[in-house]
Amino acid sequence: MTFTAVGKRIPLLDAPGKVTGSTQFGADIKLPNMVFAAVLRSPHAHARIVRVRTDRAEKMPGVLAVITGKDFAPAGGEGVPPLAQEKVRYCGEAVAAVAAERISQAVAAAEAIEVEYAPLPVVADVRDAIKRGAPRVHAESEDKTMPNIADVATIKRGSVAKGLAASYRVFESTFETPWVHQGFLEPHVSLASIDPGNGRITIWTSTQAQFNQRSELARILGLPMSRLRVIGLPVGGAFGGKNALCVEPMVAELARRCGRPVKLVVSNKDDFKATRPCGAAVMELKAGVKRDGTFVALHARLLFDTGAYPGAQNGNGASLVQGPYRWAHLDIRSYSVYTNKPSAGARRALAAPHVHFAIESLLDMIAAELKVDPVRLRLKNALRAGDPVLGGMGMPFTVAAKVVSAAAERANWSSRKSGPVKGTSNSRGWGIAAGHWATWAGGSSATVSVNEDGTVSVLTGAINLTGSHTSFAQIAAESFGIPVSRVSVYQGDTDTAPRNDGSWNSRITFGVGEAVRRACEDAKRQMAEVLAEEFGARPERIEIGGGFARAAKGAKKLTFAEAADRATDYRGAIVGRAALSDLDPPSIPVSAQVAEVEVDRETGQVRVLRLVCAQDVGLAINPMSVEGQIEGSASHGIGYALSEEYVFGSDGCLLNDGFRDFRMPTALDHPEFDVVLIEDRKDSGPYGAKGVGEPGLIPTAAAIANAIYDAVGARCRQLPITPERLLREMGRVSRR
Amino acid sequence: MPETLQFDVNGQLHELAASPTARLVDVLRNHLNLTGTKEGCGTGQCGACTVLLDGRPVTSCMVFAGDAVGRKITTIEGLAPPGKLHPLQQAFVDHGAVQCGFCTPGMILTAKALLDEHPSPTDEQIRHALAGNLCRCTGYRKIHDAIKAYARSSGGRRKRGGKR
């Protein structure tokens, strides 16, 4: 099948607004009569709130409203209260909020609120948190023998005990990944206003999930959804960090109390401390293999640090820790553990980067020990169609080996050269790692209107994080056989668009894109019914495409614009609709990356020279955009591998709360990227497309760690691989 | 305390009441409504609020308004007339150098300053120039490509112009 619109490299439709700065982000919005909010946050990681006195703050100039945890219904056991109730569970937790005429007045009043705390013992580490007798972050635990367990996920297949007993060798190791920020540049920002006539509240917010926001807000504010309108704004980066509610309940409640629009832009410091970063993990793996390198059994105990409230992705970690490989026996226990750290949230590809760092590092240790080439070891054990994945379902396609081979071939793996670089203190090394991911369509819907001039308008409730609107335009253009320039795409809000799940899980082009395609087909059917009379043919014989509408065997034809005019005139309107909640099979993309690094043996500094990124994308609807997703993901992975990490003090408070001390990759750090797209066009997404936004981050850290091992023979089991950690592993500085 | 200050922004003089210790980013965004300048971290680390001061890139969250008086301020709004794109902006669009768009205005102004000084920059010059502007979406490669492509095409134009 040859395509006319999908599969083409086209610039993002919304790029002109972004290069001119005219795109209005939340901070750019000014509402008439608007006032400003400020938040008071806890200086303690764990403390009982004895007393909160707001009377002094309330009397300060410009102050219109002050709220505390008591102004919201009790959050209950594991719920996240918008403002702390009874106790604070992490340093930075919001305790009170103020609305005032000016920002400076709001900040001053927030500081004037008097809170008396009774400090409690701090649980800072997952390993300590699960010990008998550890202080409890929440009273309840999901495990009878261990405290502080928020959730347990288990996967069992076959008998790991038998599998390990029958193995030629058993490899055992523990891996650790840090707390990290998602790295979005645009701070969380929300505005709320109340219509005094009917009490209806409108919220403008930088979110990945406006419909989920509305349902959560309805519950927290005790309002029916019909009295809430959530308008998702252009998002200046999210990467999972804008999945969950943030300050929306506070601004809504403040707006309700003072009867004026309220705006809150979260500071960079607070964004780091208190807006759901990605939690740490400790991963204990044990793998049994045959003499020829065939994988037999995998045992894993995974501890995901969820911080103060539930949110860690232990279930996702359990389902993906096997890597894109076949194992006869699995025994996975994956825990979400409470600590007095920030409340954990999602990050691009959830727990996949954690668990793939662990399993892919272990695979490299197996390859080295058995003296098998790391690529061959992976090819030998790669998932094939029908193999169990994700805790039970069958892998839909045989693609994993193809992706690993593609990465190795593009990188020229077989003729790689590693070792010392003459005349320097540097050594080069190569590493490979693979990863897999799962994208479900989720609640996806779209409306497509055909206008009487033959242009088409697509409306969805999906938040357009980057390229999805452009993909939708390409899909609609392909379906109708018209140029992309004839299609406009709109993001509606919770009042104007049909329900949609959030922009996460790489699902928008996959699921909502398919809804757009089906809505276009629906619109074409409606047009065909009208045109059937015109052409004297049955509706199913009417073909719409290539800029025309015609009857299959007739000589008569109309241009698409003429056909659109007739159809809309006759029918009143042509509006195609589609909604779906599932696509079968889900998209299970595989990615593989080869990293070439240079390590300075004296300083421990690592530079990534080249990163070959192969990814199974089904069909790249817009290859330029897909490359951008993969390079951006891999760059994110470079930071995860080498430099990004939350550092906490012994009091449980974050020390590096901002971009200054949380080191994300800069333009100086980007390697030569080489992206290889594997397109089988077999997937259930539109025209065979898969989800592409996350798999590029999944293998990166492991590929780099494996390359470092190849360069200097030191195995770092803890991310990030800072110069200090690497020199310690190399034995060049002593261990603590 | 507010004083009457005069700012030369994008070739236009603006007189307004502002404190000399106000931040330049606030003067631009709040007083002059030039919201093309985005504020990310507020600590001079992310580069999103970059504007040009006498042609040099500065993070406007770290500049006192008083220090910008009497100097030429260029914001993203000053790069091309409304409805038009500067060829450098067009290069960012064409090369997929834009994703979420939050770093983009600052990134483009940083690149503009580099290209004004070095019309045909080396890869190293590009990397160093952009080092103060964070982008989490792109991995920087396509931004780098856009700047190279613009330099090649505008360099060509300049050469042809030189022969005339």
Contacts between the chains, C-beta under 8 A, distances in Angstrom:
chain1	res1	chain2	res2	distance
A	9	B	96	7.8
A	11	B	93	4.7
A	11	B	94	5.6
A	11	B	96	6.9
A	12	B	93	7.5
A	12	B	96	7.4
A	12	B	98	6.2
A	12	B	99	7.7
A	14	B	101	7.4
A	15	B	92	7.2
A	15	B	93	4.2
A	15	B	98	4.4
A	15	B	101	7.5
A	16	B	85	6.4
A	16	B	89	7.8
A	16	B	93	6.2
A	17	B	101	7.3
A	18	B	98	5.0
A	18	B	100	7.8
A	18	B	101	2.8
A	18	B	104	4.9
A	19	B	76	7.9
A	19	B	85	6.5
A	19	B	89	4.0
A	19	B	90	7.9
A	19	B	92	5.0
A	19	B	93	5.9
A	19	B	98	6.1
A	19	B	101	7.7
A	19	B	104	5.6
A	19	B	105	7.5
A	19	B	108	6.2
A	20	B	36	6.6
A	20	B	76	6.4
A	20	B	77	7.4
A	20	B	79	7.8
A	20	B	80	7.4
A	20	B	85	7.0
A	20	B	89	6.6
A	20	B	105	7.8
A	21	B	35	7.1
A	21	B	36	2.2
A	21	B	37	6.8
A	21	B	38	7.1
A	21	B	75	7.6
A	21	B	76	3.9
A	21	B	77	6.5
A	21	B	104	7.6
A	21	B	105	4.1
A	22	B	36	6.5
A	23	B	101	5.5
A	24	B	35	7.1
A	25	B	38	6.6
A	25	B	102	6.7
A	27	B	29	7.9
A	27	B	35	7.8
A	27	B	38	7.4
A	27	B	39	6.5
A	28	B	29	7.6
A	28	B	35	3.9
A	28	B	38	8.0
A	182	B	136	7.9
A	183	B	134	7.9
A	183	B	136	4.3
A	184	B	100	7.8
A	184	B	102	7.9
A	184	B	136	6.3
A	185	B	38	7.8
A	185	B	40	4.3
A	185	B	41	7.7
A	185	B	46	5.4
A	185	B	48	5.5
A	185	B	100	7.7
A	185	B	102	4.7
A	185	B	103	5.6
A	185	B	134	6.2
A	185	B	135	7.8
A	185	B	136	6.3
A	186	B	38	7.2
A	186	B	40	6.7
A	186	B	100	7.3
A	186	B	102	4.6
A	187	B	40	7.2
A	234	B	100	7.9
A	234	B	101	7.2
A	235	B	100	6.3
A	236	B	38	7.0
A	236	B	40	7.8
A	236	B	100	5.2
A	236	B	101	6.9
A	236	B	102	3.0
A	237	B	100	4.6
A	237	B	102	5.9
A	237	B	136	5.2
A	237	B	137	6.2
A	238	B	100	7.9
A	239	B	136	6.8
A	267	B	42	6.6
A	268	B	40	7.1
A	268	B	41	4.0
A	268	B	42	5.8
A	268	B	43	6.3
A	268	B	45	8.0
A	268	B	46	8.0
A	465	B	100	6.7
A	466	B	99	4.2
A	466	B	100	5.9
A	466	B	137	6.4
A	467	B	99	7.3
A	624	B	95	7.9
A	624	B	96	4.2
A	625	B	96	6.4
A	627	B	96	7.1
A	627	B	142	7.6
A	628	B	96	5.0
A	628	B	99	6.0
A	628	B	137	7.3
A	628	B	138	5.8
A	628	B	139	7.9
A	628	B	142	5.9
A	631	B	138	6.4
A	631	B	139	3.7
A	631	B	141	5.2
A	631	B	142	7.0
A	632	B	99	6.7
A	632	B	136	7.2
A	632	B	137	4.8
A	632	B	138	5.3
A	632	B	139	4.8
A	633	B	139	7.8
A	634	B	139	6.1
A	635	B	136	7.9
A	635	B	138	7.5
A	635	B	139	3.2
A	635	B	140	6.8
A	636	B	136	6.9
A	636	B	139	7.9
A	658	B	41	6.1
A	658	B	43	5.9
A	658	B	45	6.7
A	659	B	40	7.6
A	659	B	41	4.8
A	659	B	43	7.0
A	659	B	45	3.9
A	659	B	46	5.2
A	659	B	134	6.5
A	660	B	41	7.8
A	660	B	43	5.9
A	660	B	45	4.8
A	664	B	134	6.0
A	664	B	136	6.7
A	665	B	139	7.8
A	665	B	140	7.8
A	666	B	130	7.4
A	666	B	131	4.9
A	666	B	132	7.7
A	666	B	133	8.0
A	666	B	134	6.6
A	666	B	140	7.7
A	667	B	126	7.3
A	667	B	127	5.0
A	667	B	128	8.0
A	667	B	129	7.9
A	667	B	130	3.6
A	667	B	131	5.4
A	667	B	133	7.2
A	667	B	135	7.9
A	667	B	140	4.6
A	667	B	143	7.3
A	667	B	144	7.0
A	668	B	127	5.2
A	668	B	128	7.0
A	668	B	131	4.9
A	670	B	127	7.9
A	670	B	139	5.6
A	670	B	140	4.3
A	670	B	141	5.9
A	670	B	144	7.5
A	673	B	139	6.4
A	673	B	141	5.1
